[in-house]
């Protein structure tokens, strides 16, 4: 039972490392596939954890869970950076689209806008 839990932890850790490495290297990712794989890994981990519930687990498992927690935190930080970058690019594109569509006829003059 504990072997299955350890394998599930290791598979999720490898998957998270793969995603984090790809993001740091600015490689294109299939986020839908990663989400699917992470969901499957979480299901597997949950099932394996339920199987050992109530039993004493080996220290190697608690150590690997701590490592996974740190790996997830690094992944979260990298994902957050990418999300912020996407948000900034989206804002720039939206502004450019608004500026391109407007000929200035109905816009507030800059000197009035700045004083408001």
N, CA, C and O of each residue as an XYZ file, in Angstrom:
464
protein
N       0.821     -1.199      0.000
C       0.000      0.000      0.000
C       0.870      1.270      0.000
O       0.616      2.218     -0.743
N       1.890      1.256      0.848
C       2.749      2.429      0.925
C       3.576      2.593     -0.342
O       3.936      3.711     -0.710
N       3.876      1.493     -1.004
C       4.614      1.565     -2.260
C       3.789      2.282     -3.324
O       4.321      3.083     -4.092
N       2.491      1.996     -3.368
C       1.599      2.662     -4.327
C       1.530      4.158     -4.038
O       1.521      4.975     -4.960
N       1.482      4.511     -2.765
C       1.450      5.925     -2.388
C       2.753      6.608     -2.794
O       2.733      7.717     -3.327
N       3.864      5.964     -2.548
C       5.165      6.536     -2.903
C       5.276      6.722     -4.417
O       5.782      7.746     -4.879
N       4.814      5.754     -5.179
C       4.845      5.882     -6.643
C       3.960      7.037     -7.114
O       4.341      7.782     -8.017
N       2.790      7.187     -6.510
C       1.887      8.279     -6.893
C       2.534      9.633     -6.603
O       2.452     10.555     -7.414
N       3.169      9.743     -5.453
C       3.858     10.987     -5.097
C       4.963     11.284     -6.106
O       5.101     12.417     -6.567
N       5.740     10.277     -6.443
C       6.851     10.467     -7.380
C       6.364     10.852     -8.774
O       6.975     11.695     -9.430
N       5.265     10.239     -9.234
C       4.727     10.594    -10.556
C       4.238     12.041    -10.589
O       4.484     12.758    -11.559
N       3.557     12.465     -9.547
C       3.090     13.854     -9.507
C       4.281     14.800     -9.427
O       4.301     15.831    -10.098
N       5.254     14.461     -8.625
C       6.450     15.296     -8.500
C       7.142     15.437     -9.857
O       7.541     16.538    -10.237
N       7.285     14.336    -10.580
C       7.905     14.386    -11.908
C       7.097     15.253    -12.871
O       7.663     16.028    -13.642
N       5.786     15.118    -12.822
C       4.915     15.901    -13.699
C       5.020     17.392    -13.400
O       5.122     18.206    -14.318
N       4.995     17.749    -12.131
C       5.103     19.158    -11.734
C       6.465     19.710    -12.130
O       6.565     20.849    -12.586
N       7.508     18.917    -11.962
C       8.851     19.341    -12.372
C       8.907     19.566    -13.881
O       9.507     20.533    -14.348
N       8.282     18.672    -14.637
C       8.239     18.818    -16.097
C       7.551     20.126    -16.497
O       8.039     20.852    -17.363
N       6.430     20.413    -15.868
C       5.708     21.644    -16.191
C       6.515     22.876    -15.792
O       6.621     23.822    -16.572
N       7.078     22.877    -14.605
C       7.851     24.020    -14.118
C       9.063     24.279    -15.011
O       9.357     25.426    -15.347
N       9.757     23.222    -15.391
C      10.919     23.348    -16.261
C      10.523     23.930    -17.617
O      11.199     24.817    -18.138
N       9.436     23.432    -18.181
C       8.966     23.937    -19.476
C       8.583     25.410    -19.382
O       8.892     26.189    -20.284
N       7.921     25.795    -18.311
C       7.537     27.197    -18.143
C       8.765     28.093    -17.999
O       8.825     29.171    -18.590
N       9.725     27.652    -17.227
C      10.946     28.441    -17.044
C      11.728     28.583    -18.335
O      12.396     29.594    -18.554
N      11.648     27.563    -19.199
C      12.357     27.584    -20.476
C      11.535     28.266    -21.569
O      11.971     28.350    -22.718
N      10.355     28.749    -21.212
C       9.452     29.431    -22.143
C       9.071     28.548    -23.322
O       8.921     29.020    -24.449
N       8.917     27.252    -23.041
C       8.470     26.327    -24.089
C       6.947     26.317    -24.132
O       6.282     26.509    -23.114
N       6.409     26.093    -25.319
C       4.963     25.996    -25.482
C       4.466     24.764    -24.733
O       5.083     23.700    -24.785
N       3.349     24.923    -24.040
C       2.775     23.829    -23.261
C       1.336     23.594    -23.663
O       0.621     24.524    -24.038
N       0.925     22.363    -23.582
C      -0.478     22.011    -23.735
C      -1.063     21.996    -22.326
O      -1.044     20.974    -21.641
N      -1.583     23.151    -21.906
C      -2.066     23.271    -20.531
C      -3.229     22.334    -20.253
O      -3.359     21.839    -19.134
N      -4.074     22.079    -21.240
C      -5.195     21.163    -21.048
C      -4.672     19.769    -20.717
O      -5.196     19.104    -19.823
N      -3.648     19.329    -21.432
C      -3.065     18.014    -21.167
C      -2.442     17.967    -19.771
O      -2.584     16.972    -19.061
N      -1.751     19.046    -19.377
C      -1.155     19.074    -18.042
C      -2.229     19.056    -16.966
O      -2.078     18.370    -15.955
N      -3.288     19.786    -17.164
C      -4.384     19.792    -16.187
C      -4.973     18.388    -16.062
O      -5.236     17.911    -14.958
N      -5.175     17.742    -17.191
C      -5.724     16.385    -17.185
C      -4.777     15.432    -16.445
O      -5.213     14.630    -15.619
N      -3.491     15.530    -16.749
C      -2.516     14.652    -16.106
C      -2.405     14.931    -14.603
O      -2.266     14.006    -13.802
N      -2.468     16.202    -14.232
C      -2.407     16.533    -12.804
C      -3.661     16.051    -12.077
O      -3.574     15.577    -10.944
N      -4.808     16.165    -12.709
C      -6.043     15.671    -12.101
C      -5.978     14.164    -11.896
O      -6.366     13.653    -10.846
N      -5.484     13.463    -12.904
C      -5.335     12.010    -12.797
C      -4.365     11.655    -11.670
O      -4.611     10.729    -10.896
N      -3.275     12.393    -11.586
C      -2.300     12.152    -10.525
C      -2.876     12.408     -9.149
O      -2.599     11.667     -8.206
N      -3.676     13.453     -9.030
C      -4.306     13.760     -7.747
C      -5.281     12.660     -7.351
O      -5.346     12.275     -6.183
N      -6.032     12.156     -8.313
C      -6.954     11.057     -8.042
C      -6.183      9.830     -7.556
O      -6.563      9.196     -6.572
N      -5.105      9.507     -8.252
C      -4.278      8.363     -7.875
C      -3.690      8.550     -6.478
O      -3.680      7.619     -5.673
N      -3.203      9.756     -6.196
C      -2.628     10.046     -4.886
C      -3.686      9.926     -3.794
O      -3.424      9.366     -2.730
N      -4.865     10.444     -4.054
C      -5.951     10.391     -3.072
C      -6.335      8.944     -2.764
O      -6.520      8.575     -1.604
N      -6.451      8.142     -3.797
C      -6.807      6.737     -3.596
C      -5.726      5.997     -2.810
O      -6.031      5.204     -1.920
N      -4.472      6.261     -3.143
C      -3.376      5.595     -2.430
C      -3.305      6.067     -0.980
O      -3.007      5.274     -0.087
N      -3.572      7.335     -0.739
C      -3.541      7.873      0.625
C      -4.675      7.281      1.461
O      -4.495      6.997      2.645
N      -5.830      7.098      0.848
C      -6.945      6.482      1.571
C      -6.618      5.050      1.972
O      -7.042      4.587      3.031
N      -5.872      4.356      1.136
C      -5.527      2.964      1.412
C      -4.608      2.832      2.629
O      -4.632      1.812      3.318
N      -3.802      3.860      2.893
C      -2.892      3.788      4.043
C      -3.424      4.575      5.241
O      -2.759      4.657      6.274
N      -4.611      5.148      5.108
C      -5.201      5.922      6.200
C      -5.334      5.040      7.449
O      -5.879      3.939      7.387
N      -4.841      5.529      8.554
C      -4.912      4.792      9.808
C      -3.665      3.967     10.098
O      -3.512      3.445     11.203
N      -2.776      3.844      9.121
C      -1.526      3.106      9.302
C      -0.384      4.098      9.488
O      -0.443      5.236      9.022
N       0.648      3.643     10.175
C       1.863      4.447     10.269
C       2.579      4.382      8.924
O       2.792      3.300      8.376
N       2.944      5.538      8.403
C       3.655      5.556      7.122
C       5.146      5.699      7.371
O       5.581      6.256      8.378
N       5.903      5.187      6.437
C       7.353      5.252      6.535
C       7.826      6.698      6.415
O       7.197      7.505      5.731
N       8.929      7.025      7.077
C       9.466      8.390      6.990
C       9.757      8.842      5.562
O       9.659     10.032      5.261
N      10.112      7.912      4.681
C      10.405      8.282      3.301
C       9.167      8.902      2.644
O       9.290      9.784      1.794
N       8.001      8.451      3.030
C       6.767      9.004      2.443
C       6.545     10.423      2.928
O       6.221     11.302      2.130
N       6.711     10.663      4.209
C       6.529     12.034      4.701
C       7.583     12.972      4.117
O       7.299     14.137      3.838
N       8.806     12.458      3.934
C       9.853     13.269      3.304
C       9.489     13.614      1.858
O       9.650     14.754      1.424
N       8.995     12.614      1.119
C       8.611     12.849     -0.289
C       7.427     13.797     -0.378
O       7.348     14.601     -1.308
N       6.506     13.714      0.576
C       5.374     14.653      0.581
C       5.859     16.079      0.838
O       5.340     17.029      0.253
N       6.842     16.224      1.703
C       7.416     17.552      1.957
C       8.108     18.079      0.709
O       7.982     19.258      0.379
N       8.843     17.206      0.010
C       9.485     17.599     -1.246
C       8.440     18.011     -2.277
O       8.618     18.998     -2.991
N       7.347     17.246     -2.350
C       6.267     17.569     -3.296
C       5.644     18.920     -2.965
O       5.329     19.702     -3.862
N       5.471     19.187     -1.696
C       4.921     20.479     -1.288
C       5.811     21.626     -1.769
O       5.308     22.634     -2.266
N       7.108     21.481     -1.626
C       8.040     22.513     -2.084
C       8.013     22.634     -3.609
O       8.069     23.738     -4.150
N       7.929     21.509     -4.285
C       7.850     21.502     -5.746
C       6.583     22.225     -6.218
O       6.616     22.991     -7.181
N       5.484     21.972     -5.535
C       4.223     22.634     -5.884
C       4.306     24.139     -5.656
O       3.736     24.910     -6.428
N       4.992     24.561     -4.630
C       5.144     25.995     -4.365
C       5.972     26.659     -5.466
O       5.639     27.755     -5.917
N       7.045     26.003     -5.897
C       7.838     26.551     -7.005
C       6.993     26.632     -8.276
O       7.056     27.621     -9.007
N       6.216     25.603     -8.532
C       5.352     25.570     -9.704
C       4.313     26.693     -9.644
O       4.053     27.362    -10.644
N       3.727     26.890     -8.467
C       2.727     27.946     -8.299
C       3.330     29.312     -8.591
O       2.699     30.147     -9.240
N       4.540     29.539     -8.119
C       5.194     30.828     -8.336
C       5.459     31.071     -9.824
O       5.245     32.176    -10.322
N       5.924     30.041    -10.529
C       6.195     30.182    -11.963
C       4.890     30.379    -12.728
O       4.823     31.213    -13.631
N       3.857     29.624    -12.378
C       2.553     29.794    -13.028
C       2.002     31.203    -12.789
O       1.422     31.805    -13.692
N       2.181     31.718    -11.590
C       1.709     33.066    -11.278
C       2.412     34.108    -12.130
O       1.774     35.038    -12.623
N       3.715     33.963    -12.308
C       4.461     34.890    -13.171
C       3.928     34.860    -14.600
O       3.758     35.905    -15.229
N       3.669     33.671    -15.103
C       3.160     33.536    -16.471
C       1.750     34.114    -16.588
O       1.418     34.752    -17.587
N       0.936     33.893    -15.582
C      -0.414     34.443    -15.594
C      -0.380     35.970    -15.581
O      -1.150     36.613    -16.295
N       0.494     36.545    -14.786
C       0.624     38.002    -14.752
C       1.106     38.538    -16.098
O       0.642     39.583    -16.555
N       2.029     37.827    -16.728
C       2.519     38.256    -18.043
C       1.408     38.180    -19.082
O       1.269     39.082    -19.908
N       0.628     37.126    -19.048
C      -0.498     36.993    -19.980
C      -1.513     38.118    -19.750
O      -2.053     38.680    -20.703
N      -1.761     38.436    -18.499
C      -2.708     39.512    -18.163
C      -2.206     40.853    -18.721
O      -2.983     41.624    -19.286
N      -0.919     41.121    -18.561
C      -0.352     42.372    -19.067
C      -0.441     42.443    -20.594
O      -0.788     43.486    -21.149
N      -0.133     41.350    -21.261
C      -0.212     41.320    -22.722
C      -1.664     41.516    -23.168
O      -1.922     42.250    -24.121
N      -2.600     40.873    -22.493
C      -4.014     41.012    -22.835
C      -4.469     42.465    -22.667
O      -5.215     42.983    -23.498
N      -4.026     43.113    -21.606
C      -4.376     44.520    -21.393
C      -3.803     45.400    -22.504
O      -4.484     46.298    -23.001
N      -2.563     45.146    -22.890
C      -1.949     45.922    -23.975
C      -2.693     45.705    -25.292
O      -2.930     46.660    -26.032
N      -3.060     44.471    -25.587
C      -3.800     44.185    -26.819
C      -5.180     44.834    -26.804
O      -5.631     45.366    -27.818
N      -5.849     44.791    -25.657
C      -7.171     45.412    -25.548
C      -7.065     46.927    -25.745
O      -7.899     47.527    -26.422
N      -6.040     47.539    -25.153
C      -5.844     48.982    -25.317
C      -5.553     49.316    -26.773
O      -6.097     50.277    -27.317
N      -4.697     48.522    -27.401
C      -4.370     48.766    -28.806
C      -5.609     48.620    -29.685
O      -5.798     49.393    -30.624
N      -6.445     47.643    -29.388
C      -7.676     47.450    -30.165
C      -8.623     48.624    -29.968
O      -9.225     49.102    -30.929
N      -8.761     49.096    -28.726
C      -9.628     50.258    -28.462
C      -9.104     51.493    -29.188
O      -9.870     52.235    -29.803
N      -7.793     51.705    -29.112
C      -7.191     52.866    -29.767
C      -7.356     52.797    -31.284
O      -7.579     53.820    -31.932
N      -7.249     51.608    -31.845
C      -7.367     51.451    -33.292
C      -8.799     51.651    -33.773
O      -9.027     52.127    -34.885
N      -9.766     51.284    -32.928
C     -11.170     51.418    -33.313
C     -11.686     52.838    -33.164
O     -12.657     53.219    -33.818
N     -11.055     53.610    -32.323
C     -11.535     54.954    -32.039
C     -10.804     55.976    -32.902
O      -9.579     55.948    -33.021
N     -11.581     56.880    -33.503
C     -10.950     57.955    -34.267
C     -10.846     59.225    -33.432
O     -10.407     60.266    -33.921
N     -11.261     59.129    -32.144
C     -11.148     60.263    -31.243
C     -12.347     61.183    -31.240
O     -12.371     62.154    -30.485
N     -13.337     60.906    -32.057
C     -14.500     61.784    -32.159
C     -15.236     61.923    -30.841
O     -15.617     63.029    -30.456
N     -15.440     60.820    -30.150
C     -16.230     60.849    -28.918
C     -15.393     60.699    -27.657
O     -15.939     60.487    -26.575
N     -14.108     60.803    -27.781
C     -13.263     60.638    -26.604
C     -13.080     61.978    -25.900
O     -13.216     63.041    -26.505
N     -12.772     61.901    -24.618
C     -12.543     63.103    -23.821
C     -11.143     63.604    -24.125
O     -10.198     62.814    -24.122
N     -10.982     64.894    -24.385
C      -9.645     65.426    -24.642
C      -8.704     65.114    -23.480
O      -9.123     65.075    -22.323
N      -7.446     64.895    -23.796
C      -6.450     64.500    -22.807
C      -6.345     65.487    -21.659
O      -6.226     65.073    -20.505
N      -6.387     66.785    -21.945
C      -6.218     67.753    -20.868
C      -7.412     67.745    -19.922
O      -7.248     68.066    -18.745
N      -8.604     67.392    -20.388
C      -9.780     67.276    -19.512
C      -9.694     65.994    -18.689
O     -10.026     65.993    -17.503
N      -9.246     64.898    -19.315
C      -9.149     63.617    -18.651
C      -8.125     63.684    -17.516
O      -8.342     63.116    -16.446
N      -7.011     64.378    -17.752
C      -5.947     64.450    -16.758
C      -6.361     65.277    -15.541
O      -5.856     65.050    -14.441
N      -7.264     66.225    -15.723
C      -7.655     67.088    -14.596
C      -8.786     66.486    -13.785
O      -9.084     66.969    -12.692
N      -9.417     65.451    -14.293
C     -10.564     64.848    -13.570
C     -10.115     63.982    -12.437
O     -10.944     63.405    -11.734
